Amino acid sequence: MKTLIVDDTRLARQELRTLLAAHPDIELVGEADDLPAARDAVQRLKPDLLLLGIQLPSGTGFDLLDQLDPLPLVIFTTAYDQYAVRAFES
């Protein structure tokens, strides 16, 4: 499964890379740390799965999803409960 990590925090991306390494069926195809880079990476790399942070420079993960068609599978990654609730509602 081609996977793209989108998070503005370097340590969060590093931790996700470490966790993904234990799953040989997941291919990490790239990373992005802001909204424009994420949008470009999704269009270019065509991931099956996004590991998506909510708060990003220049927008939110929700803004990114509004700009994508078709949508890959999405797993929201956030440390903030107020964003987690919105993610479950989406």
Buried (B, 14 or more C-beta within 10 A) or exposed (E): BBBBBBBBBEEBBEBBEEEBEEEEEBEBBBBBBBBEBBBEBBEEBEBEBBBBBBBBEEBBBBBBBEEBEEEBEBEBBBEEEEBBEBBEEE
